[in-house]
């Protein structure tokens, strides 16, 4: 089943973005995966379910033939 993927942007300083990248890498995640996990940690049940579903369905980073 095909999913429509859209872009979502946030405005942050370079220092915040770089620190977030370090934290994501330390946890073995991409920056997008870290943000999705943080969205899933909110108190909203529907947002949590949608974020978890997105994390489960999204392709892993890297080239598909390396897996």
Secondary structure, DSSP 8 states (H G I E B T S, - for coil): -------------HHHHHHHHHHHHHTT--HHHHHHHHHHTSS-HHHHHHHHHHHHHS--SS-GGG-
